[in-house]
Amino acid sequence: MRRHLLAIALALTLPVLAQAADGDIDKVNGTVRVDAGQHAGNVSTVNGAVRVGDNAVIQKASTVNGAVDLGDHVQAAAVDTVNGGVTIGSNARVAGTVSTTNGGVRLGKATDVAGKVGTVNGSINLDAAHVGGGLQTANGDITVGANSRVEGGILVEKPGGWFNFNSNNRPPHVVIGPHAVVQGTLDFRRDVVLQVSDSAQIGPVKGATPVKFSGEQPTE
C-alpha cells in the first residue's frame, strides 16, 4: 500500500518538475544563461545578454540592451533584441523570426530559421544556413554565404525613422555566395552593391544590377 501511494505521489510530482524545468527565466539587469542541454520557456532580460548553451531547448530569447548568443543544436521559438547582435551556432533551429534593430545577425552552418531574419542597422551573415522567411535590412551588409538557402527574397529598405543611424553614404553590400540559392524577389529600395556568384541562383532583382563574380568571394 505504501509503495502504491509513493508511486501516485511521484506521478503527481513529475508534471510540476517538468513545468519548473521549462519555466520562464526573466531578469531586468544582468546576463541570463541557459546551460547546455537545459529546457526553458521564455528567456529574457532588459539590460544584459542572453546566453543559451549547446543542445538547449527554449521558447523566445529576448533582450533590449544586449546580445543574444545561441549555441550549437539549440532549438528556439524566436529571437529578438534591440541594441545588440544575434549569433546562432551550427545545426540550430528557430521556428519563428530572428530580429534586431542595432546589431548584426550571424547564422552558423546548417542552422534553420523558419521565419524572417531582419535588422535595421547591422549586417546579416549566413554560413551555409537556411532562412525560410526572407532577409531584411536598411543599413547593413548582407552575405548569403556558400551553400546557403533563402526563401522569401531580400528586402533592403530606404533609410528613415528614429532607428536609422547610418550617417555615411556607403551603400550596403549584398553578396550571394557560391551555390547559394535565393528564392523570391531581391528588392532594393536604396542604392546597393549587389555581387552574385556565377554558381548562385537568385530570383528577380528590383532596384539594382547584379555583378557576377567567380571563386569563393568577390575580389572587391
C-alpha positions in Angstrom: 0.0 0.0 0.0 2.8 2.4 0.9 4.6 1.6 -2.3 1.4 2.3 -4.3 0.9 5.7 -2.6 4.5 6.6 -3.3 4.1 5.8 -6.9 1.0 8.1 -7.1 2.8 10.9 -5.3 5.7 10.6 -7.7 3.4 10.6 -10.7 1.7 13.8 -9.4 5.1 15.5 -8.8 6.6 14.8 -12.2 4.4 17.3 -14.2 5.3 20.0 -11.6 9.0 19.3 -12.0 8.7 19.4 -15.8 6.9 22.7 -15.6 9.6 24.2 -13.4 12.3 22.9 -15.7 10.6 24.5 -18.7 9.7 27.7 -16.9 10.5 31.3 -17.9 13.7 33.0 -16.9 13.3 36.7 -16.6 15.7 39.4 -15.3 15.9 43.2 -15.5 19.7 43.8 -15.1 22.3 41.2 -15.9 23.1 38.3 -18.2 20.6 35.4 -18.4 22.1 31.9 -19.0 20.6 28.6 -20.0 23.0 25.8 -19.5 23.8 23.2 -22.2 21.0 20.7 -22.6 18.6 22.6 -20.4 14.9 23.2 -21.3 13.4 26.6 -20.5 10.4 28.7 -21.5 10.9 32.4 -22.5 14.3 33.7 -21.6 14.6 37.5 -21.3 16.4 40.4 -19.7 16.4 44.2 -20.3 19.9 45.3 -19.7 22.1 42.3 -20.4 22.9 39.4 -22.7 21.1 36.1 -23.2 23.4 33.1 -23.5 22.0 29.7 -24.4 24.2 26.6 -24.3 24.5 23.8 -26.8 21.5 21.5 -27.2 19.3 23.6 -25.1 15.6 24.0 -25.9 13.8 27.3 -25.2 10.9 29.4 -26.3 11.7 33.1 -27.1 15.1 34.6 -26.3 14.9 38.4 -25.9 16.6 41.4 -24.5 16.6 45.2 -25.1 20.2 46.2 -24.4 22.5 43.2 -25.0 23.5 40.4 -27.4 21.8 37.1 -27.8 24.0 34.0 -28.3 22.6 30.6 -29.1 24.9 27.6 -29.2 25.0 24.6 -31.5 21.9 22.4 -31.9 19.8 24.9 -29.9 16.0 24.9 -30.6 14.1 28.2 -30.0 10.8 29.7 -30.9 12.1 33.2 -31.7 15.0 35.6 -31.1 14.7 39.3 -30.5 16.9 42.2 -29.3 17.0 45.9 -29.9 20.5 47.1 -29.1 22.7 44.1 -29.7 23.8 41.4 -32.1 22.5 37.9 -32.6 24.8 34.9 -33.0 23.5 31.4 -33.6 25.7 28.4 -33.8 25.6 25.4 -36.1 22.7 23.0 -36.6 20.3 25.2 -34.6 16.6 25.7 -35.3 14.4 28.8 -34.8 10.8 28.2 -35.5 9.9 31.9 -35.9 11.8 35.1 -36.6 15.2 36.5 -35.7 15.3 40.3 -35.3 17.4 43.1 -34.0 17.5 46.9 -34.6 21.0 47.9 -33.9 23.2 44.9 -34.3 24.2 42.2 -36.7 22.9 38.6 -37.2 25.2 35.6 -37.8 23.8 32.1 -38.6 26.1 29.1 -38.4 26.4 26.1 -40.6 23.2 24.1 -41.2 21.1 26.4 -39.0 17.5 26.7 -40.0 15.4 29.8 -39.3 11.8 29.3 -40.4 10.8 32.9 -40.3 12.3 36.3 -41.3 15.8 37.5 -40.4 15.8 41.2 -40.0 17.8 44.1 -38.8 17.9 47.9 -39.3 21.5 48.9 -38.5 23.5 45.8 -38.8 24.9 43.1 -41.1 23.3 39.7 -41.8 25.7 36.8 -42.4 24.6 33.2 -43.4 27.2 30.4 -43.3 25.6 27.5 -45.2 22.4 28.3 -43.3 18.7 28.3 -44.3 16.1 31.1 -43.8 12.5 30.5 -44.8 11.0 34.0 -44.4 13.4 36.3 -46.2 16.1 38.8 -45.2 15.5 42.4 -44.4 17.7 45.4 -43.5 18.1 49.1 -44.2 21.7 50.0 -43.5 23.5 46.6 -43.2 25.5 44.4 -45.5 24.1 41.0 -46.3 26.2 37.9 -47.0 24.4 34.8 -48.2 27.3 32.5 -47.8 28.2 29.5 -49.9 25.6 26.8 -49.9 23.1 28.9 -48.0 19.4 29.0 -49.0 16.9 31.8 -48.6 13.2 31.7 -49.3 11.1 34.9 -49.3 13.7 37.1 -51.1 15.7 40.0 -49.8 14.5 43.5 -48.9 16.8 46.5 -48.4 14.6 49.4 -47.3 15.2 53.1 -47.8 16.6 54.5 -44.5 14.2 56.6 -42.4 12.9 56.9 -38.9 14.4 57.1 -35.4 16.4 53.9 -35.6 18.3 54.6 -38.8 21.7 55.8 -37.5 23.8 55.3 -40.6 25.4 58.7 -41.1 27.7 57.8 -44.0 26.7 57.4 -47.6 28.2 54.0 -48.2 25.7 51.7 -49.9 25.1 48.3 -48.3 26.9 45.4 -50.0 24.9 42.3 -50.7 26.9 39.2 -51.6 25.3 35.9 -52.8 28.0 33.2 -52.5 28.8 30.1 -54.5 26.0 27.6 -54.8 23.7 29.7 -52.7 20.0 30.0 -53.6 17.7 33.0 -53.0 14.1 32.4 -54.0 11.8 35.3 -54.3 12.4 38.9 -55.3 15.5 40.8 -54.3 14.0 44.2 -53.7 16.4 47.1 -53.2 14.8 50.5 -52.3 18.1 52.3 -52.0 21.4 52.1 -53.7 23.3 48.8 -53.0 26.3 46.9 -54.4 25.0 43.5 -55.5 27.6 40.8 -56.1 26.4 37.4 -57.2 28.4 34.2 -57.7 28.3 32.7 -61.1 27.2 29.4 -59.5 24.4 31.0 -57.3 20.7 31.0 -58.2 18.6 34.1 -57.5 15.1 35.4 -58.1 14.0 38.6 -59.9 16.0 41.7 -59.0 14.5 45.2 -58.5 16.5 48.4 -58.0 20.0 47.0 -58.6 22.2 45.5 -61.2 23.9 42.2 -60.2 27.6 42.0 -60.7 28.8 38.4 -61.3 32.0 37.0 -59.7 33.8 33.7 -59.7 35.6 32.0 -56.9 34.8 31.8 -53.3 34.2 35.6 -52.8 34.3 38.9 -54.7 37.7 40.5 -55.1 36.4 43.8 -54.0 
